[in-house]
């Protein structure tokens, strides 16, 4: 495989990974299954699992992503290309020892809670620093949480209801007709210096198809009320795990002017922070069976400017941040025309330039193409 081919695959893999939360490493290795059957464990799906036996299979790849992000490396730091199950590299054997050490620390000192993670020591370096670093500039003292408030303490913050009502008023949802539209959005996906045409077809909040037109063929990510999938040229369809589908759906809600109160179990305003130099209210949203989601509403406009969610892994939480911007009015509702998705080690932006509503679409479009190679 040539260097140029590797770069194309890595670029495509980055986009696909963030779009669908699919496996960067899995896409690079034919030795790893492209589908994880629900309720199966890691050793039932993947080869040569030693430390992570009993862990749900759909948590293994997010765990690997947490490790690569924490150490600032790629999959080939520990694995052989196209032979991920082999133990030839010393770094892979060391990684297993580190996993066991981390688990023991958390078990012995924190009742098994994931307080100590790979990132706690590595901080983006494959070899953690063992001595303090003398900085050229003085390091300011750490601020207390109360110092983050921009206008008083927590008691002066508006209620969650007022923040959401202002958001619905700003988006036009408060006066718009009820119900979700069928919407086709066309634009450009940018990752690094590369740009690709993209189409996003949605029908309500439960059906979405995102198609990225790469030179070598289309990558399609979709989900409906029951399942999610990812298809790339020449490969069998990858079935998303429940966590992957949940993440994709979380990112879709803000593309409509949505009321978060029916979506989340509990909403609680935490504090005021700055997003790109503008004050925003942080509202935490609790859910059953999944980590909390953080919603950031601009203080002045009332619009949702950021969503921060997490995927649980055996080693801790991995974050995904979605920033929404360029709000424009379409059929009485203001919706974001640009959203940037950032995960450890990767970021891309979708900029919409055309929107069509009430597009005629067959429901078959949102049916998973199980097992089909493209």
C-alpha positions, 0 to 999 in steps of 0.5 A: 500500500503506497503512502498516497493511498494511506493518506486517502484512507486515513482522511476518509477514515477520519471523516467516517469515524467522526460522522458515524463513530465507526472504527478508525482502526477497524476500517484499516484492518481486515482482521477486525470484524466490521459488525458487532452483534448486540450483547456479545463480548469483545472476545466473542467478536475480536481475536486474541482478547486477553485483558478486556474479556467480558467487556461489551464488544461495542466498547472495544473500539471506543476504548482503543480510540481513547488510548490513541488520543491519550497517547497521541499515537495511531493504531500502528503504534501497538498493532501490525497493519492488517494483523491487529490480533498479533502480539509482535510489538512490545508496545502492545504487550506494554499496553496490556500491562498498563490496562491492568495497572489502571484497573487495579488502581481504580479498584483498590482506591476508587471502588472501581470508578474510572477516576484514573484513565490513560489520559490522566498520566499521558496527556497526549504523549506516548511517554508520560513526563516523570518530572515537572516542567519549568514553563517560561511564563508563570502559570496562573493559579487555578480558578475555582468553579465559581470564578467561571460565572459571568454575573454572579453565583449560581443563584443568579442564573436563569432557570432551565425553563427560561433558557429553553423557552428563549431558545425555542423563541429564538429558533421560531419553534415556539410559533412554528407548526408542530411536526418535523419536516423532510429535509434535504441539505447539501453542502461541503464537508471539510477535513483539514485542507480536503473538501468533499460534497455532502448531502444530509437527508432527514425525516424527523429526528429518527431518520437520517442519511448522510452521504459523503461523495469521495473520489473513490465512491460514496460513504453513507451513514444512516439510522432509523428508529431501530438501527444505524449503519455505515457503508463504504465502497467495497466493504460490507455494511457496518451495523452501528452499536446502540451507543453509536446510534444514540450519538448520531441521534443526539447530533441530529436533534439540534439540526431542527428547532427541537425542545430538549425537555421531552428528549432528556430525563432531567435538565439542570443549569450548571454555570455560565461559560464562554464559547468563542468569546461569547457567554453561554449557559451550560445546561446538563442533560441526564439520560438513562443508560447513557452518559450525560449531555452538556448543552450550551445556549448563547446568553444573548441570542438564546441559540444552541451553540454547542453540544458535548456528549460522551461515549463510555469505555472500559477506561473512561469517557471519550468526548465528542463536541459539536459546535453549531453556527451560521443560523438562518431562517428556513420556513419560519425556523432558524436552523444551523447551516454549519456544524463542526464535529470534534473528537480527540485526534480529529475534526471536520466541518459541514457547511450547508449551502442549500436546503429543500423541505418536504422532499419526496422520499420513500421510507425504504431510503431509511432501511438498513442495507444489511450485508450489502457491499458497495 
